[in-house]
Amino acid sequence: MGDNHYRRYVEHRRRTHPGEPILSEREYWRMRHAAAESNPQSRCC
């Protein structure tokens, strides 16, 4: 449940935005949670 999201994010950034900064894992999850809170959608939990 989300264990590979950050890894996929890093791979995407390296492939499509080479040389640009990559968020730390902590920053990534903060961004994801903030986005989910500001734009609620139906979810299972």
HELIX and SHEET records of a PDB file:
HELIX    1   1 HIS A    5  THR A   16  1                                  12    
HELIX    2   2 GLU A   25  SER A   38  1                                  14    
END                                                                             
